[in-house]
């Protein structure tokens, strides 16, 4: 109930940083990045000093902004450019206020720069961190993968393993996406083995990514075996397996699987 939340906020006689952050979080959680950015501007105009949570919320708002494809009428700039400019200004503000090393802010900045296609910015922020957690590594690996630096994504994943950082599902998905893009079957199988030995709960997204990797690398036997072992299938799983069969000229089996999918 965003309208009601805004009404309650507007009626507050005293609004501290917690009040502002609560409403900011509400807009962010419901995908209203533009509204959150306007609220942040109002907050600054009213002289309220932001804290770490404020900056994380606002940078997340910029991330949402960057995902929009349509151009902004103002100066004809694309959303990603506007998002990048706002994000860099917020980054500068965070530095001035002593939050430059806050891990939550820095991790969100890496994600923002990655979504805006600024890989060098993201890596600079990553390298300057005094300590990195799994979210930091995943954000940087995802940045490389999203911007088609698949070799670098895989290299960083292996560096993370070398440093003793335990990967999670997001790490594995990014590494497998890189293997898929580069069609590196042996490397993909190594990652699959790591998944099996890691103890992570293999959700359907990870299973689909593995299936897609085997399909792209034309390893029909591995794809079939994996599909049979998957406890759950969604439409992505079925489509991936049907595509693998079609690409490998197993047309009858592909049609049979398609029929089964329609019955499901």
Protein Blocks (a to p, Z undefined) as FASTA:
>chain_A
ZZlmmmmmmmpmbdcfklmmmmmmmmmmnopaklmmmmmmmmmmnopacdfklmmmmmmm
mmmmmmpmbdcfehoiafklmmmmmmmmmmmmmmmnopmmgmklmmmmmmmmmmnopakl
mmmmmmmpmbdcfklmmmmmmmmmmnopaklmmmmmmmmmmnopacdfklmmmmmmmmmm
nopaklmmmmmmmmmmnopacdfklmmmmmmmmmmnopaklmmmmmmmpmbdcfklmmmm
mmmmmmnopaklmmmmmmmmmmZZ
